[in-house]
Amino acid sequence: MEKMHSAEEFRKHAHRMVDWIADFYQEIEKYPVKSQVQPGEIYNQLPPSAPEQGEPMEQIFADFQKIILPGVTHWQSPNFYAYFPANASFPSMLGEMLMSALGAQCMIWETSPAAAELEEKVMLWLRDILGLPKAFSGVIQDTASTATLCAMLTAREKKTTSESNEKGIQHLKKMRVYCSAETHSSVEKGVKIMGLGRENLVKIPVDEAQRMRTDLLKLAIEKDLKDDYQPLCVVAALGTTGTLAFDDLDEIAVICKAFDIWLHVDAAYAGSAFILPEYQHYLQGIEGVDSFVFNPHKWLMTHFDCSAYFVRDPEALVNTFSILPEYLKTSSRGKVNDYRDWGIPLGRRFRALKVWFVLRSFGINGLQETIKQHISLTEELGALIRQQSDFVLKVQRMNLLAFYYQPQDILGQKQLNDINQQLMEQLNASGKLYLTHTKVDGRFLIRMVIGQSSVARNHVMESWKIIQDTARKIHTP
Ligand SMILES: *Cc1c(COP(=O)(O)O)cnc(C)c1O
């Protein structure tokens, strides 16, 4: 290897970058939370073609700081309250560093036995700390979107006794998937990818707490059976993205059992909170669930990507995705897991390593404390919002608040929506904090998620002050 790519050069640059990373985290609050660049601003600073000759790392790193960094939205800023948390942590980062260092492709057991066996073990650890049934086995997927697609494909394969993989689905009854109107768009995307057709995703209306109306679910299934459709899968949401609504799993499980329908649970965002005993009640009915996904890469101090997918019947999963079932049966069945057969991609990163680092470094206790702290900050801010006569708190669940500004002299919803949208845009343009919105019954709500890895009381209080000041500057009665 040339000198510039030698281990000695690497050592020098890596030390420098690690120092930069530590400084970056210490000073992260000085960066605008939401990137302030205009469309094309980054692209236009980059040369039209790759360099002919290799360039020194100093120069590349300088351009990273100068060109790239201003175009980054800082998900790790403690003043990031948008979308959902995407927790990073130093133990997770160290795990990721070592994973890159090993550069292993962990598609099957033989291509890195430690990756397969550590994954098997940490998934059982995660299963147990969430209080999921002992009958579940787990696999790490890249995202919840992929896991949900895997669930629906497995449901189809099982329902059609492997005919869909063998002969295709054209000659089969039209299959239907059910979820609430508030369920994440990844379900719809999955249904489209599977070739079921979007019109065969039945979106069940929600009640006043944004939960699936289970009476309407039952009616929809009965009607579909009468019309000769094949009900395939229900996706229940434990924590919708918009308002963290929790479907009634227990009731949905009874319906799925009665009609022999696959029940998949999407707990991508809120699932991490099940490590707290006080939220275990949401899992009532889990015994009737076929598959379950949650994202440690959201709220469990673990870097993207790491989506934990659990199944009751791993054989059904492997039957759906295995490309060499005979080989599997002879050489490894019952002895090792070849995770390439547990999902869509062949290639796999050694993602279990960062999960192991996180679980060991924080301990169950440390993770529980972190999530508890986020929820208690949310409760504190919720109480403060309720005290203000010109703010209306519409939703408070776990670590999510959805509220709107309502100056006394303005009552029309359209005008209030405009003011609140303006408020959100001004807050985000300030770079001081970053919030997103949701709509409930046509009302524009500012949505604030308090779950960032390093968020503390002072950040939340300061942000609340900025929100009020900005709102009253936009409009005072
Ligand atoms: C974020 C989210 C998803 C999608 O997660 P990815 O891992 O990015 O695919 C799905 N469902 C819910 C409820 C989510 O909050």
The ligand as an SDF file (V2000), in Angstrom:
LIG
                    3D

 15 15  0  0  0  0  0  0  0  0999 V2000
  -39.9250    5.7010   11.9890 C   0  0  0  0  0  0  0  0  0  0  0  0
  -41.0550    4.7610   11.8680 C   0  0  0  0  0  0  0  0  0  0  0  0
  -41.0910    3.7710   10.8720 C   0  0  0  0  0  0  0  0  0  0  0  0
  -40.0610    3.6700    9.7830 C   0  0  0  0  0  0  0  0  0  0  0  0
  -38.8270    3.3770   10.2950 O   0  0  0  0  0  0  0  0  0  0  0  0
  -37.5790    3.0070    9.3610 P   0  0  0  0  0  0  0  0  0  0  0  0
  -36.7350    2.1820   10.2580 O   0  0  0  0  0  0  0  0  0  0  0  0
  -36.9650    4.2830    8.9610 O   0  0  0  0  0  0  0  0  0  0  0  0
  -38.1150    2.2380    8.1940 O   0  0  0  0  0  0  0  0  0  0  0  0
  -42.1430    2.8800   10.8760 C   0  0  0  0  0  0  0  0  0  0  0  0
  -43.1010    2.9420   11.8180 N   0  0  0  0  0  0  0  0  0  0  0  0
  -43.1100    3.8760   12.7830 C   0  0  0  0  0  0  0  0  0  0  0  0
  -44.1970    3.8780   13.7940 C   0  0  0  0  0  0  0  0  0  0  0  0
  -42.0740    4.8110   12.8540 C   0  0  0  0  0  0  0  0  0  0  0  0
  -42.0880    5.7560   13.8150 O   0  0  0  0  0  0  0  0  0  0  0  0
  1  2  1  0
  2  3  1  0
  2 14  2  0
  3  4  1  0
  3 10  2  0
  4  5  1  0
  5  6  1  0
  6  7  2  0
  6  8  1  0
  6  9  1  0
 10 11  1  0
 11 12  2  0
 12 13  1  0
 12 14  1  0
 14 15  1  0
M  END
$$$$
